[in-house]
Amino acid sequence: MKSREIGNINEALFVLRHFIDLSAQLLPFLYELENKHDLSLIEKQKKLKICEIYEQHEIDANTSVVLINSNVLELIKTSFQSILHDKRVHRFKNLKKFLKEYDRLKNNWNSIEAN
């Protein structure tokens, strides 16, 4: 493997990890907003911005399987869709699956960085 290819993979890993970390913050917040009955104007704007992030970017769920051997992108996608379209019970169930996988990945990343 050439050094340029390694650089591209490292950059892809960095972007992927950033997106996963960001999703671990945004999706629980979106879940809270979606469960509120009356949103303020600011909350409505924040909800719109979060939705734009996930709706404007086509996510290839297989990317995380190839790069980090995890279906985390599929879990993010499913969580987002579930928060917006499913009943409350299913929303939390899908979000919980994502957060569980996120914790596993984060622990792995912390172990790797510690070595």
Secondary structure, 3 states (H helix, E strand, C coil): CCHHHHHHHHHHHHHHHHHHHHHHHHHHHHHHHHHCCCCCHHHHHHHHHHHHHHHCCCCCCHHHHHHHCCCHHHHHHHHHHHHHHCCHHHHHHHHHHHHHHHHHHHHHHHHHHHC
